């Protein structure tokens, strides 16, 4: 028997004998599934669904409840999602020192096309101060930009009733350009004609 043939037989015998267990990338053995883990995974998935639906406070609460009893391999991910929820909740809350600051913020939202958020901020001002003519004016601009002429005229009428200078402001405000052809708008801005 030649040397080459003997070596080939040895290799074949060696590969047939050695069997290795599959490995994961982390080198850990897969975690066995039990009832407690299944329940934890179900809660984890429910919290993720809440987060995906934009319900960050509810998701934060679920993740916190889950963290205490979570399996070790989920704990890091749960902490990451808790931090993400906290960031989203704090992002939505802005503190303003005055209604004017809130108004400026609402106008910036309006200018970036975030109409519903702008509407909420302007309505918050009016909830605190029903005589805030500038909030009615902002709502009139918003209604004009979104094509709601009837609501625009209502809010602009109220803004002018509370502060006559709003009439002069509206005459030169380009945000009302879509209202220029409406005779009710012209009548409101130029009652003396």
N, C-alpha and C positions, 0 to 999 in steps of 0.2 A: 504494500500500500504506500502510495507516494505521500509526500509531506502535504501537498495541496489538497488531496482528497481527504486526508485525516483532519485537516483544519476545517474544512467545510462541514464535516460530520460533527465536529466539536461545537461549531457555531450553531448548527441546527439544534443540537441537544440543549445548548445553553438557553436559546431563545424559547424553547418549548417549556422549560422548567420555570423560568422567571415570570411571575405574574404580579403586576403592581395594582394597588388600589387607585382608583381615580382621585385626582387632586383638584382642589379649587384654586383659583388665582391667589386667594389669601392664605392658602395652606391649611384651612380649617376643614374639619369634617362637617358635612351638612347636618343641620339641626334637625332632630327628630320632631315630628309633628304630634302634638298632644292637644287635649281640649283647651287647656289654659292658653296655649299659643294660638290656637284657632280663634278663640274669643278675642285675644289681644289684636290679632290681625284684622278681625272684623271691625273692631273699634277704630283701629288705625285707618282703615279704608273709609269708614264713616267720617272721621275727622278730615281726611283728605278731600272727600266730596264736599264737605262744608267749606273748606278753604277754596276749592275750585269754583264754588258758587258765590264766592265773595263774602261769605259770612265768617269773617276773620275772628271776631270775638267768640263766637260759638266754637269755632275750630280750636282756638287757643285754649278754651276751657276743656274741651275733649282731650287735646294733646296733654295738658297738665294732669288730668285724671289718669291718663294712660301711662304717663312717665313713671309713676311710682311702682306700678305692677308690670312694667313692660319687660319683655325678654331683652337680654343684654345687647343682642345684635340690632335691635330697633332703637335703643336709647339715643344713640347719636343722631339718627335721622329725626327722631321726635324732637330733640332739642333744636335741631336746625329749623324744623317747621314751626316750633314755638317762637323762635326769633323772627322768622319771616312773618308770622301772624302779628307779632308785636309791632314790627315795622309798618305793616299795612294799616293797623289800627291807629298808630301815632301819625302816619302820613295824612290820614283823613281829618285829623283834628288840628285846627289852627286856632291859636289864641289871638284875639284882636284887642287892642287897648281902647279902641273907639269904633263907633259905627262907620266913621269915615274910612278907617283902615279896612273894615269889612267890605265897604263899597268899592274901594280901590281893587281889592282882591276879586270881587264879583265882576268888575269891568275887565280885569285881566283874563278871567275865565271866559267872559263873553267874547273877547278879542281872539281867543284861541279856539273858539267854536265849542266850548263846553257849556252849552246853553242850559241844560238841566241843573248843573252845579251852580251856575250863575244865578238862575232863578231861585234856587234854595237859599243862597246867601242873601239875595235882595229881600226875600220874604222873611228871613230871620231878622233883618233890620226892621221891617215893618211890624213884626210881632213884638219887638221891644219898643218901637217908637212909631205909632201910626201916623204921625205928622211929618215923617221923613220924606220931604218932597223929592229929594235926590234919588231915593229908592224907587218911588213911583216913576220918575223920569227914566231910571235904568231899566225898569220893567217895560216901559214904553219902547225904548230902544230895542230891547230883546224881542219884543213882540213884532216890531217892524222888521227886524232881521230874519225872523222865522216866518214871516208872511201872515201873521195874525193881525189884520188891520183893525178889526173890531176891538180886540183887547188893547192894542196899541193906543187907540183913541181914548179908551176908558182910563188907562193909566196916565196918559199925557194930560187929559182933562183934570185929573186929580192933582197931578204935579203942578199944573198952572194955577189951580184953585188955591193950593197951599203956598205957592210962590210965583208971582206974576213974571219974574225974570226968566222962568223956564220957557215962556212963550218966545221971548227974544232968542234964547239959546237954541230952541228947536228950529227956528227959522233958518239958521245957518248950519245946522248939524247934518252932515252928510249921511249919518246913519238912518235918517228918515227919507232918503232919496226914493225908496220904493213907495212911500206914502204920498209923494208930491202930486200925483195925478188924482188922488182921492179928494173930491170936493169937501167932504167933512173935515179932512185934515186942513185944507186951506181955510175953511171957515173958522176952525179952532185957532189957527195961528194969526189970521187977519180978520178979527171980528168987526173991525171998523170999516171994512170995504163994503 
